[in-house]
Amino acid sequence: MSCNCCNPYKAECGNICDGFVIDIIAPVNATYSIVADYLGGQIKIDAITLAGDKPTFDLSQINPFYIYTFAVFLNGIALSFIDIDLVEYQCFELRAKPYGAAFVTTPLIVI
């Protein structure tokens, strides 16, 4: 996943126990997935999201001392996002840790 991402959104450090929230509003009930390469394989985490909610991913089972680059998928389609400054992101870089604040992005728009 990380090889195909030219401009990751750096979510910096966050507490894996509080999950990862992408600040977008789901237009319909859907399952969002994040996928990352990890030690020669891939990990996938799903977030069942109701219309009007923000996708929130449970990170409690990931390695808290690893830097992940997650691509986001909806129905098998890779999503890209833009921020308020019109910067485009194809993935998210997360530096997990077992303490601190939750991972929450700035408000984003799916493109």
C-alpha positions as CSV (number, residue, x, y, z in Angstrom):
1,M,0.0,0.0,0.0
2,S,2.6,2.6,1.0
3,C,4.5,2.2,-2.3
4,N,1.5,3.6,-4.2
5,C,0.9,6.6,-2.0
6,C,2.7,9.8,-3.1
7,N,1.3,12.2,-0.5
8,P,0.2,10.7,2.8
9,Y,-1.8,12.7,5.3
10,K,0.4,12.5,8.4
11,A,-1.9,11.9,11.4
12,E,1.2,11.9,13.6
13,C,1.1,10.2,17.0
14,G,-2.1,8.9,18.4
15,N,-3.4,6.4,21.0
16,I,-4.3,3.1,19.5
17,C,-6.9,2.5,22.2
18,D,-8.9,5.5,21.0
19,G,-9.0,4.4,17.4
20,F,-8.6,6.4,14.2
21,V,-11.3,8.8,13.0
22,I,-11.4,10.2,9.5
23,D,-13.3,13.5,9.7
24,I,-15.7,12.9,6.8
25,I,-19.4,12.4,7.0
26,A,-20.5,9.1,5.5
27,P,-23.3,9.7,3.0
28,V,-24.8,6.2,3.3
29,N,-24.4,3.2,5.6
30,A,-21.2,1.5,4.5
31,T,-18.2,-0.4,5.5
32,Y,-14.9,1.6,5.1
33,S,-11.6,-0.4,5.2
34,I,-8.1,0.7,5.9
35,V,-5.3,-1.5,4.5
36,A,-1.5,-1.3,5.2
37,D,1.6,-3.4,4.5
38,Y,3.0,-4.9,7.6
39,L,6.0,-7.2,8.0
40,G,5.7,-8.8,4.5
41,G,1.9,-9.1,4.6
42,Q,-1.1,-6.8,4.8
43,I,-3.5,-5.9,7.6
44,K,-7.1,-4.7,7.0
45,I,-9.3,-3.0,9.5
46,D,-13.0,-2.4,8.8
47,A,-15.3,0.3,10.2
48,I,-19.0,-0.2,9.8
49,T,-20.3,3.4,9.5
50,L,-23.8,4.7,9.5
51,A,-25.0,7.5,7.3
52,G,-24.1,10.8,9.0
53,D,-21.3,9.3,11.1
54,K,-17.5,9.5,10.7
55,P,-15.6,6.3,9.9
56,T,-13.8,5.2,13.1
57,F,-11.3,2.4,13.0
58,D,-10.4,0.1,16.0
59,L,-6.6,0.1,16.2
60,S,-6.3,-1.8,19.4
61,Q,-4.8,-4.9,17.8
62,I,-2.0,-3.1,15.8
63,N,1.7,-2.8,16.9
64,P,1.8,0.4,18.9
65,F,5.5,1.1,17.9
66,Y,5.2,0.9,14.2
67,I,4.5,3.6,11.5
68,Y,1.6,2.5,9.3
69,T,0.6,3.9,5.9
70,F,-3.1,3.1,5.4
71,A,-5.0,3.3,2.2
72,V,-8.8,3.8,2.6
73,F,-11.3,1.7,0.6
74,L,-15.0,1.8,0.2
75,N,-16.6,-1.1,-1.6
76,G,-13.1,-2.1,-2.9
77,I,-12.4,1.3,-4.4
78,A,-9.5,3.3,-3.1
79,L,-10.5,6.8,-1.8
80,S,-8.6,10.0,-2.0
81,F,-9.3,13.1,0.1
82,I,-8.6,16.8,0.0
83,D,-8.3,19.2,2.9
84,I,-9.4,22.9,3.3
85,D,-6.3,24.0,1.4
86,L,-7.1,21.7,-1.6
87,V,-4.1,19.4,-0.8
88,E,-4.9,15.8,-2.0
89,Y,-4.1,12.7,0.0
90,Q,-4.2,9.1,-1.1
91,C,-3.5,7.5,2.3
92,F,-2.8,8.2,6.0
93,E,0.4,7.8,7.9
94,L,-0.1,6.9,11.5
95,R,2.6,6.7,14.1
96,A,0.8,4.7,16.9
97,K,1.6,4.7,20.6
98,P,-0.1,3.2,23.6
99,Y,-1.0,6.5,25.2
100,G,-2.0,10.1,24.4
101,A,-4.8,11.6,22.2
102,A,-6.8,9.9,19.6
103,F,-6.0,9.9,15.9
104,V,-8.5,12.4,14.3
105,T,-7.9,14.1,11.0
106,T,-8.9,17.6,10.1
107,P,-12.1,17.9,8.1
108,L,-11.6,16.2,4.7
109,I,-13.6,15.8,1.5
110,V,-13.7,12.5,-0.4
111,I,-12.8,13.1,-4.1
